[in-house]
Amino acid sequence: MGATDPTKPGDEAPPGTPGAGENLCPACSGTGKIDGDTCPECKGTGKVITGIGGG
Ligand SMILES: [Zn+2]
């Protein structure tokens, strides 16, 4: 569909989901890389979509 921000493995929710938002990727601490390789959880963006609130 030509999405510009496809869901990443580390995302807990698709972009635009109410109550969810971007947060630093816990796998790479927001660096986008792990041991010199692109972080698979955030695809190298350093950010993942996680739920907000709810406790
Ligand atoms: Zn990452």
N, CA, C, O and the ligand as a Tripos MOL2 file, in Angstrom:
@<TRIPOS>MOLECULE
protein
  221   219    56     0     0
PROTEIN
NO_CHARGES

@<TRIPOS>ATOM
      1 N           0.8310   -1.2150    0.0000 N.3       1 MET1
      2 CA          0.0000    0.0000    0.0000 C.3       1 MET1
      3 C           0.8630    1.2610    0.0000 C.2       1 MET1
      4 O           0.3380    2.3750   -0.0340 O.2       1 MET1
      5 N           2.1810    1.0870    0.0380 N.am      2 GLY2
      6 CA          3.0650    2.2250    0.0090 C.3       2 GLY2
      7 C           3.1140    2.9890    1.3220 C.2       2 GLY2
      8 O           3.3070    4.2050    1.3340 O.2       2 GLY2
      9 N           2.9430    2.2850    2.4070 N.am      3 ALA3
     10 CA          2.9980    2.9370    3.7050 C.3       3 ALA3
     11 C           4.3860    3.5150    3.9390 C.2       3 ALA3
     12 O           5.4020    2.9030    3.6080 O.2       3 ALA3
     13 N           4.4000    4.6890    4.5100 N.am      4 THR4
     14 CA          5.6870    5.3370    4.7600 C.3       4 THR4
     15 C           6.2640    4.9490    6.1090 C.2       4 THR4
     16 O           7.4550    5.1310    6.3620 O.2       4 THR4
     17 N           5.4200    4.4180    6.9640 N.am      5 ASP5
     18 CA          5.8810    4.0360    8.2930 C.3       5 ASP5
     19 C           5.2870    2.6840    8.6640 C.2       5 ASP5
     20 O           4.4070    2.5970    9.5200 O.2       5 ASP5
     21 N           5.7700    1.6390    8.0170 N.am      6 PRO6
     22 CA          5.2230    0.3060    8.2570 C.3       6 PRO6
     23 C           5.4500   -0.1560    9.6880 C.2       6 PRO6
     24 O           6.4000    0.2550   10.3550 O.2       6 PRO6
     25 N           4.5720   -1.0020   10.1270 N.am      7 THR7
     26 CA          4.7100   -1.5290   11.4770 C.3       7 THR7
     27 C           6.0060   -2.3120   11.6100 C.2       7 THR7
     28 O           6.3860   -3.0730   10.7210 O.2       7 THR7
     29 N           6.6640   -2.1130   12.7200 N.am      8 LYS8
     30 CA          7.9350   -2.7630   12.9720 C.3       8 LYS8
     31 C           7.7480   -3.8810   14.0000 C.2       8 LYS8
     32 O           6.7840   -3.8740   14.7650 O.2       8 LYS8
     33 N           8.6670   -4.8300   14.0110 N.am      9 PRO9
     34 CA          8.5430   -5.9590   14.9550 C.3       9 PRO9
     35 C           8.3960   -5.5030   16.4000 C.2       9 PRO9
     36 O           7.7250   -6.1600   17.1970 O.2       9 PRO9
     37 N           9.0160   -4.3880   16.7360 N.am     10 GLY10
     38 CA          8.9730   -3.9150   18.1130 C.3      10 GLY10
     39 C           7.7380   -3.1170   18.4380 C.2      10 GLY10
     40 O           7.5120   -2.7530   19.5920 O.2      10 GLY10
     41 N           6.9320   -2.8390   17.4240 N.am     11 ASP11
     42 CA          5.7220   -2.0610   17.6700 C.3      11 ASP11
     43 C           4.6770   -2.8870   18.3970 C.2      11 ASP11
     44 O           4.4570   -4.0580   18.0880 O.2      11 ASP11
     45 N           4.0370   -2.2510   19.3690 N.am     12 GLU12
     46 CA          2.9560   -2.9270   20.0690 C.3      12 GLU12
     47 C           1.6210   -2.5630   19.4440 C.2      12 GLU12
     48 O           0.6140   -3.2240   19.6970 O.2      12 GLU12
     49 N           1.6070   -1.5160   18.6310 N.am     13 ALA13
     50 CA          0.3790   -1.0630   17.9910 C.3      13 ALA13
     51 C           0.7360   -0.3380   16.6990 C.2      13 ALA13
     52 O           1.8130    0.2490   16.5990 O.2      13 ALA13
     53 N          -0.1450   -0.3720   15.7200 N.am     14 PRO14
     54 CA          0.1020    0.3340   14.4710 C.3      14 PRO14
     55 C           0.1020    1.8430   14.7040 C.2      14 PRO14
     56 O          -0.5620    2.3400   15.6130 O.2      14 PRO14
     57 N           0.8600    2.5690   13.8680 N.am     15 PRO15
     58 CA          0.8530    4.0260   13.9810 C.3      15 PRO15
     59 C          -0.5600    4.5890   13.8800 C.2      15 PRO15
     60 O          -1.3540    4.1360   13.0550 O.2      15 PRO15
     61 N          -0.8700    5.5610   14.7030 N.am     16 GLY16
     62 CA         -2.1800    6.1880   14.6670 C.3      16 GLY16
     63 C          -3.1600    5.5650   15.6330 C.2      16 GLY16
     64 O          -4.2820    6.0490   15.7810 O.2      16 GLY16
     65 N          -2.7440    4.4850   16.3010 N.am     17 THR17
     66 CA         -3.6400    3.8490   17.2660 C.3      17 THR17
     67 C          -3.8660    4.7590   18.4780 C.2      17 THR17
     68 O          -2.9130    5.2160   19.1100 O.2      17 THR17
     69 N          -5.1300    5.0120   18.7890 N.am     18 PRO18
     70 CA         -5.4290    5.8370   19.9740 C.3      18 PRO18
     71 C          -4.8230    5.2360   21.2390 C.2      18 PRO18
     72 O          -4.9790    4.0440   21.5010 O.2      18 PRO18
     73 N          -4.1460    6.0460   22.0070 N.am     19 GLY19
     74 CA         -3.5600    5.5640   23.2440 C.3      19 GLY19
     75 C          -2.1780    4.9870   23.0740 C.2      19 GLY19
     76 O          -1.5500    4.5500   24.0380 O.2      19 GLY19
     77 N          -1.7000    4.9880   21.8230 N.am     20 ALA20
     78 CA         -0.3480    4.4850   21.5920 C.3      20 ALA20
     79 C           0.5120    5.5970   21.0020 C.2      20 ALA20
     80 O           0.0070    6.5270   20.3730 O.2      20 ALA20
     81 N           1.7960    5.4850   21.2130 N.am     21 GLY21
     82 CA          2.6810    6.5190   20.6910 C.3      21 GLY21
     83 C           4.1040    6.0200   20.5810 C.2      21 GLY21
     84 O           4.4400    4.9250   21.0310 O.2      21 GLY21
     85 N           4.9330    6.8510   19.9700 N.am     22 GLU22
     86 CA          6.3260    6.4640   19.7790 C.3      22 GLU22
     87 C           7.0880    6.5490   21.0890 C.2      22 GLU22
     88 O           6.9120    7.4780   21.8770 O.2      22 GLU22
     89 N           7.9300    5.5630   21.2970 N.am     23 ASN23
     90 CA          8.8200    5.5790   22.4430 C.3      23 ASN23
     91 C          10.1760    5.0500   22.0080 C.2      23 ASN23
     92 O          10.2980    4.4060   20.9650 O.2      23 ASN23
     93 N          11.1800    5.3220   22.8060 N.am     24 LEU24
     94 CA         12.4980    4.7930   22.4980 C.3      24 LEU24
     95 C          12.4570    3.2780   22.4720 C.2      24 LEU24
     96 O          11.8550    2.6430   23.3380 O.2      24 LEU24
     97 N          13.0980    2.7160   21.4810 N.am     25 CYS25
     98 CA         13.1560    1.2660   21.3700 C.3      25 CYS25
     99 C          13.9500    0.6910   22.5380 C.2      25 CYS25
    100 O          15.1070    1.0570   22.7410 O.2      25 CYS25
    101 N          13.3350   -0.2070   23.3090 N.am     26 PRO26
    102 CA         14.0160   -0.7680   24.4660 C.3      26 PRO26
    103 C          15.1280   -1.7350   24.0840 C.2      26 PRO26
    104 O          16.0210   -2.0240   24.8800 O.2      26 PRO26
    105 N          15.0580   -2.2300   22.8500 N.am     27 ALA27
    106 CA         16.0490   -3.2150   22.4150 C.3      27 ALA27
    107 C          17.3950   -2.5600   22.1240 C.2      27 ALA27
    108 O          18.4490   -3.1480   22.3650 O.2      27 ALA27
    109 N          17.3460   -1.3300   21.6000 N.am     28 CYS28
    110 CA         18.5920   -0.6560   21.2220 C.3      28 CYS28
    111 C          18.7450    0.6700   21.9510 C.2      28 CYS28
    112 O          19.6640    1.4400   21.6700 O.2      28 CYS28
    113 N          17.8470    0.9320   22.8830 N.am     29 SER29
    114 CA         17.8840    2.1650   23.6560 C.3      29 SER29
    115 C          17.8090    3.4060   22.7760 C.2      29 SER29
    116 O          18.3390    4.4610   23.1260 O.2      29 SER29
    117 N          17.1470    3.2700   21.6300 N.am     30 GLY30
    118 CA         16.9390    4.4250   20.7670 C.3      30 GLY30
    119 C          18.0840    4.7010   19.8130 C.2      30 GLY30
    120 O          18.0540    5.6880   19.0780 O.2      30 GLY30
    121 N          19.0860    3.8480   19.8120 N.am     31 THR31
    122 CA         20.2230    4.0770   18.9200 C.3      31 THR31
    123 C          19.9470    3.5620   17.5090 C.2      31 THR31
    124 O          20.5550    4.0210   16.5430 O.2      31 THR31
    125 N          19.0410    2.6230   17.4020 N.am     32 GLY32
    126 CA         18.7300    2.0460   16.0980 C.3      32 GLY32
    127 C          19.6960    0.9520   15.6960 C.2      32 GLY32
    128 O          19.5490    0.3380   14.6390 O.2      32 GLY32
    129 N          20.6720    0.7120   16.5310 N.am     33 LYS33
    130 CA         21.6470   -0.3230   16.1980 C.3      33 LYS33
    131 C          21.9510   -1.1840   17.4120 C.2      33 LYS33
    132 O          21.9430   -0.7170   18.5510 O.2      33 LYS33
    133 N          22.2170   -2.4380   17.1400 N.am     34 ILE34
    134 CA         22.6390   -3.3530   18.1920 C.3      34 ILE34
    135 C          23.9300   -4.0210   17.7410 C.2      34 ILE34
    136 O          23.9570   -4.7190   16.7280 O.2      34 ILE34
    137 N          24.9920   -3.8020   18.4960 N.am     35 ASP35
    138 CA         26.2880   -4.3870   18.1450 C.3      35 ASP35
    139 C          26.6930   -4.0420   16.7100 C.2      35 ASP35
    140 O          27.3160   -4.8540   16.0250 O.2      35 ASP35
    141 N          26.3410   -2.8480   16.2650 N.am     36 GLY36
    142 CA         26.7660   -2.4080   14.9420 C.3      36 GLY36
    143 C          25.8200   -2.7840   13.8210 C.2      36 GLY36
    144 O          26.0050   -2.3680   12.6770 O.2      36 GLY36
    145 N          24.8020   -3.5750   14.1500 N.am     37 ASP37
    146 CA         23.8350   -3.9700   13.1280 C.3      37 ASP37
    147 C          22.5070   -3.2400   13.3570 C.2      37 ASP37
    148 O          22.1950   -2.8220   14.4720 O.2      37 ASP37
    149 N          21.7440   -3.0990   12.2890 N.am     38 THR38
    150 CA         20.4430   -2.4530   12.4030 C.3      38 THR38
    151 C          19.5570   -3.2130   13.3710 C.2      38 THR38
    152 O          19.4160   -4.4320   13.2760 O.2      38 THR38
    153 N          18.9660   -2.4920   14.2930 N.am     39 CYS39
    154 CA         18.0870   -3.1150   15.2700 C.3      39 CYS39
    155 C          16.8470   -3.6750   14.5790 C.2      39 CYS39
    156 O          16.1390   -2.9420   13.8880 O.2      39 CYS39
    157 N          16.5780   -4.9680   14.7600 N.am     40 PRO40
    158 CA         15.4270   -5.5830   14.0950 C.3      40 PRO40
    159 C          14.0960   -5.1740   14.7040 C.2      40 PRO40
    160 O          13.0550   -5.2790   14.0550 O.2      40 PRO40
    161 N          14.1230   -4.7180   15.9210 N.am     41 GLU41
    162 CA         12.8690   -4.3780   16.5960 C.3      41 GLU41
    163 C          12.2910   -3.0730   16.0680 C.2      41 GLU41
    164 O          11.0750   -2.9330   15.9380 O.2      41 GLU41
    165 N          13.1660   -2.1180   15.7630 N.am     42 CYS42
    166 CA         12.6910   -0.8040   15.3270 C.3      42 CYS42
    167 C          13.1380   -0.4930   13.9030 C.2      42 CYS42
    168 O          12.9380    0.6190   13.4140 O.2      42 CYS42
    169 N          13.7350   -1.4670   13.2450 N.am     43 LYS43
    170 CA         14.2110   -1.2900   11.8750 C.3      43 LYS43
    171 C          15.2120   -0.1470   11.7700 C.2      43 LYS43
    172 O          15.3250    0.5000   10.7290 O.2      43 LYS43
    173 N          15.9260    0.0910   12.8440 N.am     44 GLY44
    174 CA         16.9510    1.1160   12.7990 C.3      44 GLY44
    175 C          16.4490    2.5260   13.0550 C.2      44 GLY44
    176 O          17.2110    3.4880   12.9550 O.2      44 GLY44
    177 N          15.1700    2.6530   13.3840 N.am     45 THR45
    178 CA         14.6260    3.9830   13.6250 C.3      45 THR45
    179 C          14.8800    4.4400   15.0570 C.2      45 THR45
    180 O          14.8620    5.6350   15.3510 O.2      45 THR45
    181 N          15.1160    3.4820   15.9360 N.am     46 GLY46
    182 CA         15.3450    3.8340   17.3300 C.3      46 GLY46
    183 C          14.0580    4.0700   18.0950 C.2      46 GLY46
    184 O          14.0740    4.3820   19.2860 O.2      46 GLY46
    185 N          12.9440    3.9180   17.3960 N.am     47 LYS47
    186 CA         11.6640    4.1610   18.0610 C.3      47 LYS47
    187 C          10.6730    3.0530   17.7330 C.2      47 LYS47
    188 O          10.6920    2.4920   16.6380 O.2      47 LYS47
    189 N           9.8150    2.7480   18.6870 N.am     48 VAL48
    190 CA          8.7640    1.7780   18.4640 C.3      48 VAL48
    191 C           7.4520    2.3420   18.9890 C.2      48 VAL48
    192 O           7.4490    3.2440   19.8260 O.2      48 VAL48
    193 N           6.3480    1.8150   18.5010 N.am     49 ILE49
    194 CA          5.0400    2.2690   18.9630 C.3      49 ILE49
    195 C           4.6100    1.4110   20.1470 C.2      49 ILE49
    196 O           4.4850    0.1920   20.0300 O.2      49 ILE49
    197 N           4.3860    2.0560   21.2800 N.am     50 THR50
    198 CA          3.9590    1.3200   22.4470 C.3      50 THR50
    199 C           2.7000    1.9440   23.0300 C.2      50 THR50
    200 O           2.4110    3.1190   22.8040 O.2      50 THR50
    201 N           1.9760    1.1640   23.7620 N.am     51 GLY51
    202 CA          0.7550    1.6630   24.3820 C.3      51 GLY51
    203 C           1.0710    2.6670   25.4720 C.2      51 GLY51
    204 O           2.1050    2.5770   26.1340 O.2      51 GLY51
    205 N           0.1790    3.6210   25.6520 N.am     52 ILE52
    206 CA          0.3530    4.6410   26.6730 C.3      52 ILE52
    207 C          -0.8370    4.5820   27.6280 C.2      52 ILE52
    208 O          -1.9790    4.4040   27.2030 O.2      52 ILE52
    209 N          -0.5630    4.7280   28.8870 N.am     53 GLY53
    210 CA         -1.6300    4.7450   29.8710 C.3      53 GLY53
    211 C          -2.1180    3.3430   30.1930 C.2      53 GLY53
    212 O          -1.4830    2.3500   29.8350 O.2      53 GLY53
    213 N          -3.2320    3.2790   30.8590 N.am     54 GLY54
    214 CA         -3.7900    1.9870   31.2300 C.3      54 GLY54
    215 C          -3.1610    1.4550   32.5060 C.2      54 GLY54
    216 O          -3.3690    0.2990   32.8740 O.2      54 GLY54
    217 N          -2.4100    2.2830   33.1620 N.am     55 GLY55
    218 CA         -1.8710    1.8570   34.4250 C.3      55 GLY55
    219 C          -0.3720    2.0200   34.4700 C.2      55 GLY55
    220 O           0.2540    1.7030   35.4820 O.2      55 GLY55
    221 ZN         15.6920   -0.6500   18.2120 Zn       56 ZN56
@<TRIPOS>BOND
     1     1     2 1
     2     2     3 1
     3     3     4 2
     4     3     5 am
     5     5     6 1
     6     6     7 1
     7     7     8 2
     8     7     9 am
     9     9    10 1
    10    10    11 1
    11    11    12 2
    12    11    13 am
    13    13    14 1
    14    14    15 1
    15    15    16 2
    16    15    17 am
    17    17    18 1
    18    18    19 1
    19    19    20 2
    20    19    21 am
    21    21    22 1
    22    22    23 1
    23    23    24 2
    24    23    25 am
    25    25    26 1
    26    26    27 1
    27    27    28 2
    28    27    29 am
    29    29    30 1
    30    30    31 1
    31    31    32 2
    32    31    33 am
    33    33    34 1
    34    34    35 1
    35    35    36 2
    36    35    37 am
    37    37    38 1
    38    38    39 1
    39    39    40 2
    40    39    41 am
    41    41    42 1
    42    42    43 1
    43    43    44 2
    44    43    45 am
    45    45    46 1
    46    46    47 1
    47    47    48 2
    48    47    49 am
    49    49    50 1
    50    50    51 1
    51    51    52 2
    52    51    53 am
    53    53    54 1
    54    54    55 1
    55    55    56 2
    56    55    57 am
    57    57    58 1
    58    58    59 1
    59    59    60 2
    60    59    61 am
    61    61    62 1
    62    62    63 1
    63    63    64 2
    64    63    65 am
    65    65    66 1
    66    66    67 1
    67    67    68 2
    68    67    69 am
    69    69    70 1
    70    70    71 1
    71    71    72 2
    72    71    73 am
    73    73    74 1
    74    74    75 1
    75    75    76 2
    76    75    77 am
    77    77    78 1
    78    78    79 1
    79    79    80 2
    80    79    81 am
    81    81    82 1
    82    82    83 1
    83    83    84 2
    84    83    85 am
    85    85    86 1
    86    86    87 1
    87    87    88 2
    88    87    89 am
    89    89    90 1
    90    90    91 1
    91    91    92 2
    92    91    93 am
    93    93    94 1
    94    94    95 1
    95    95    96 2
    96    95    97 am
    97    97    98 1
    98    98    99 1
    99    99   100 2
   100    99   101 am
   101   101   102 1
   102   102   103 1
   103   103   104 2
   104   103   105 am
   105   105   106 1
   106   106   107 1
   107   107   108 2
   108   107   109 am
   109   109   110 1
   110   110   111 1
   111   111   112 2
   112   111   113 am
   113   113   114 1
   114   114   115 1
   115   115   116 2
   116   115   117 am
   117   117   118 1
   118   118   119 1
   119   119   120 2
   120   119   121 am
   121   121   122 1
   122   122   123 1
   123   123   124 2
   124   123   125 am
   125   125   126 1
   126   126   127 1
   127   127   128 2
   128   127   129 am
   129   129   130 1
   130   130   131 1
   131   131   132 2
   132   131   133 am
   133   133   134 1
   134   134   135 1
   135   135   136 2
   136   135   137 am
   137   137   138 1
   138   138   139 1
   139   139   140 2
   140   139   141 am
   141   141   142 1
   142   142   143 1
   143   143   144 2
   144   143   145 am
   145   145   146 1
   146   146   147 1
   147   147   148 2
   148   147   149 am
   149   149   150 1
   150   150   151 1
   151   151   152 2
   152   151   153 am
   153   153   154 1
   154   154   155 1
   155   155   156 2
   156   155   157 am
   157   157   158 1
   158   158   159 1
   159   159   160 2
   160   159   161 am
   161   161   162 1
   162   162   163 1
   163   163   164 2
   164   163   165 am
   165   165   166 1
   166   166   167 1
   167   167   168 2
   168   167   169 am
   169   169   170 1
   170   170   171 1
   171   171   172 2
   172   171   173 am
   173   173   174 1
   174   174   175 1
   175   175   176 2
   176   175   177 am
   177   177   178 1
   178   178   179 1
   179   179   180 2
   180   179   181 am
   181   181   182 1
   182   182   183 1
   183   183   184 2
   184   183   185 am
   185   185   186 1
   186   186   187 1
   187   187   188 2
   188   187   189 am
   189   189   190 1
   190   190   191 1
   191   191   192 2
   192   191   193 am
   193   193   194 1
   194   194   195 1
   195   195   196 2
   196   195   197 am
   197   197   198 1
   198   198   199 1
   199   199   200 2
   200   199   201 am
   201   201   202 1
   202   202   203 1
   203   203   204 2
   204   203   205 am
   205   205   206 1
   206   206   207 1
   207   207   208 2
   208   207   209 am
   209   209   210 1
   210   210   211 1
   211   211   212 2
   212   211   213 am
   213   213   214 1
   214   214   215 1
   215   215   216 2
   216   215   217 am
   217   217   218 1
   218   218   219 1
   219   219   220 2
@<TRIPOS>SUBSTRUCTURE
     1 MET1         2 RESIDUE 1 A MET
     2 GLY2         6 RESIDUE 1 A GLY
     3 ALA3        10 RESIDUE 1 A ALA
     4 THR4        14 RESIDUE 1 A THR
     5 ASP5        18 RESIDUE 1 A ASP
     6 PRO6        22 RESIDUE 1 A PRO
     7 THR7        26 RESIDUE 1 A THR
     8 LYS8        30 RESIDUE 1 A LYS
     9 PRO9        34 RESIDUE 1 A PRO
    10 GLY10       38 RESIDUE 1 A GLY
    11 ASP11       42 RESIDUE 1 A ASP
    12 GLU12       46 RESIDUE 1 A GLU
    13 ALA13       50 RESIDUE 1 A ALA
    14 PRO14       54 RESIDUE 1 A PRO
    15 PRO15       58 RESIDUE 1 A PRO
    16 GLY16       62 RESIDUE 1 A GLY
    17 THR17       66 RESIDUE 1 A THR
    18 PRO18       70 RESIDUE 1 A PRO
    19 GLY19       74 RESIDUE 1 A GLY
    20 ALA20       78 RESIDUE 1 A ALA
    21 GLY21       82 RESIDUE 1 A GLY
    22 GLU22       86 RESIDUE 1 A GLU
    23 ASN23       90 RESIDUE 1 A ASN
    24 LEU24       94 RESIDUE 1 A LEU
    25 CYS25       98 RESIDUE 1 A CYS
    26 PRO26      102 RESIDUE 1 A PRO
    27 ALA27      106 RESIDUE 1 A ALA
    28 CYS28      110 RESIDUE 1 A CYS
    29 SER29      114 RESIDUE 1 A SER
    30 GLY30      118 RESIDUE 1 A GLY
    31 THR31      122 RESIDUE 1 A THR
    32 GLY32      126 RESIDUE 1 A GLY
    33 LYS33      130 RESIDUE 1 A LYS
    34 ILE34      134 RESIDUE 1 A ILE
    35 ASP35      138 RESIDUE 1 A ASP
    36 GLY36      142 RESIDUE 1 A GLY
    37 ASP37      146 RESIDUE 1 A ASP
    38 THR38      150 RESIDUE 1 A THR
    39 CYS39      154 RESIDUE 1 A CYS
    40 PRO40      158 RESIDUE 1 A PRO
    41 GLU41      162 RESIDUE 1 A GLU
    42 CYS42      166 RESIDUE 1 A CYS
    43 LYS43      170 RESIDUE 1 A LYS
    44 GLY44      174 RESIDUE 1 A GLY
    45 THR45      178 RESIDUE 1 A THR
    46 GLY46      182 RESIDUE 1 A GLY
    47 LYS47      186 RESIDUE 1 A LYS
    48 VAL48      190 RESIDUE 1 A VAL
    49 ILE49      194 RESIDUE 1 A ILE
    50 THR50      198 RESIDUE 1 A THR
    51 GLY51      202 RESIDUE 1 A GLY
    52 ILE52      206 RESIDUE 1 A ILE
    53 GLY53      210 RESIDUE 1 A GLY
    54 GLY54      214 RESIDUE 1 A GLY
    55 GLY55      218 RESIDUE 1 A GLY
    56 ZN56       221 GROUP 0 **** ****
